Amino acid sequence: MYAITTDVSNGGLGLMAPNPMREGHVFAIAFDVRNDGKTKTISIGGTVTHCVKGLKGYRTGIRMVNDVHPGSMDAIKSLVQ
């Protein structure tokens, strides 16, 4: 499924998705991070914490699981600093 990232933090993501996701659902997610002119694809595991219908889709909270690769976590942290 394609979704738009609305928020990024050290512990999770906020998404706007076209379809609802079940709370507690565990899945893999991949997204691109651009930093210093380079693009890196980040792959993480996530758990849906909430999903609420909005005007343009479903606002969905994703908590990252603890097995995020250290290099991926560094890229995520660079986004939120």
Summary of the structure (lengths in Angstrom):
residues: 81
radius of gyration: 12.6
end to end distance: 28.1
largest distance: 36.0
contacts: 203
relative contact order: 0.28
helix: 14%
strand: 57%
